[in-house]
Amino acid sequence: MKVYSIHFNKPEFATMQARTFRHFLPEHDLIIVNNARDPSIECLIAKAAEAEGVACINPGIPYPGLEGLSHQAALAWVVGHMIGSSEIVMIVDHDIFPIEPFDPQSFLGHHHIAGVPQQIAHAAFPWPGLLIFDMARLGNHEEIFLEGGYVDGVNIDTGGQLHRYLTKYNVPWRGMDTTSQIREPKNGDGVPEDLRESYDFAYGFELFLRASCTTARDQTGTASRRT
């Protein structure tokens, strides 16, 4: 299983991500997509990846003038490398860290894609910061787009163009529920029990939970995001 992670400004996250994925998802191939604009940060991300023995690729994308557009361009580069694949592929943001063992194939079940649901006007689509694709089940790979822009006259966020693909081919996809940011002790119940003693509320973690959009929710954390 390939895991593509887009990095751009925090080299320490490359180290954290490599170690947590290695520990909780050992059967994976982490690929750090080094999309940093600052040459010094780019170098530090590359060194962090090398120290952890993970692949690090600079896609060489010219900066389009906005961070959001730069991220969309990096996503497009990743999707281009997914075309023709017959394996499970994950795309994650640089601040996604697993906190327990997780089997993406089992989680997908009969679904072809999984992610955190978003909806803007009529356009429903999974958030591109944590996506799972079963490429063997998906056809027409060249029509998978994760950019933003307009869908039927509505301006949508990054990842929104995936709505077209999902609806055109009636793709079954599974949603992951998410907590709000855990910044206060009153919300501490959202932190897994074995992490509560050492949890610092300044972290503001957000937990992504194993939960289906259409079935009863299994409230077990699978990953966290530092915000």
Secondary structure in CASP SS format (residue, H / E / C, confidence):
PFRMAT SS
TARGET T0000
AUTHOR 0000-0000-0000
METHOD secondary structure of the structure
MODEL  1
M C 1.00
K E 1.00
V E 1.00
Y E 1.00
S E 1.00
I E 1.00
H E 1.00
F C 1.00
N C 1.00
K C 1.00
P H 1.00
E H 1.00
F H 1.00
A H 1.00
T H 1.00
M H 1.00
Q H 1.00
A H 1.00
R H 1.00
T H 1.00
F H 1.00
R H 1.00
H H 1.00
F H 1.00
L C 1.00
P C 1.00
E C 1.00
H C 1.00
D E 1.00
L E 1.00
I E 1.00
I E 1.00
V E 1.00
N E 1.00
N C 1.00
A C 1.00
R C 1.00
D C 1.00
P H 1.00
S H 1.00
I H 1.00
E H 1.00
C H 1.00
L H 1.00
I H 1.00
A H 1.00
K H 1.00
A H 1.00
A H 1.00
E H 1.00
A H 1.00
E H 1.00
G C 1.00
V C 1.00
A E 1.00
C E 1.00
I E 1.00
N C 1.00
P C 1.00
G C 1.00
I C 1.00
P C 1.00
Y C 1.00
P C 1.00
G C 1.00
L C 1.00
E H 1.00
G H 1.00
L H 1.00
S H 1.00
H H 1.00
Q H 1.00
A H 1.00
A H 1.00
L H 1.00
A H 1.00
W H 1.00
V H 1.00
V H 1.00
G H 1.00
H H 1.00
M H 1.00
I C 1.00
G C 1.00
S C 1.00
S C 1.00
E C 1.00
I E 1.00
V E 1.00
M E 1.00
I E 1.00
V E 1.00
D E 1.00
H C 1.00
D C 1.00
I E 1.00
F E 1.00
P E 1.00
I C 1.00
E C 1.00
P C 1.00
F C 1.00
D C 1.00
P H 1.00
Q H 1.00
S H 1.00
F H 1.00
L H 1.00
G C 1.00
H C 1.00
H C 1.00
H C 1.00
I E 1.00
A E 1.00
G E 1.00
V E 1.00
P E 1.00
Q E 1.00
Q E 1.00
I E 1.00
A C 1.00
H C 1.00
A E 1.00
A E 1.00
F E 1.00
P E 1.00
W E 1.00
P E 1.00
G E 1.00
L E 1.00
L E 1.00
I E 1.00
F E 1.00
D E 1.00
M C 1.00
A C 1.00
R C 1.00
L C 1.00
G C 1.00
N C 1.00
H H 1.00
E H 1.00
E H 1.00
I C 1.00
F C 1.00
L C 1.00
E C 1.00
G C 1.00
G E 1.00
Y E 1.00
V E 1.00
D C 1.00
G C 1.00
V E 1.00
N E 1.00
I E 1.00
D C 1.00
T C 1.00
G C 1.00
G C 1.00
Q C 1.00
L H 1.00
H H 1.00
R H 1.00
Y H 1.00
L H 1.00
T H 1.00
K H 1.00
Y C 1.00
N C 1.00
V C 1.00
P C 1.00
W E 1.00
R E 1.00
G E 1.00
M C 1.00
D E 1.00
T E 1.00
T C 1.00
S C 1.00
Q C 1.00
I E 1.00
R C 1.00
E C 1.00
P H 1.00
K H 1.00
N H 1.00
G H 1.00
D H 1.00
G H 1.00
V C 1.00
P C 1.00
E H 1.00
D H 1.00
L H 1.00
R H 1.00
E C 1.00
S C 1.00
Y C 1.00
D C 1.00
F H 1.00
A H 1.00
Y H 1.00
G C 1.00
F E 1.00
E E 1.00
L E 1.00
F E 1.00
L E 1.00
R C 1.00
A C 1.00
S C 1.00
C C 1.00
T C 1.00
T C 1.00
A C 1.00
R C 1.00
D C 1.00
Q C 1.00
T C 1.00
G E 1.00
T E 1.00
A E 1.00
S E 1.00
R E 1.00
R C 1.00
T C 1.00
END
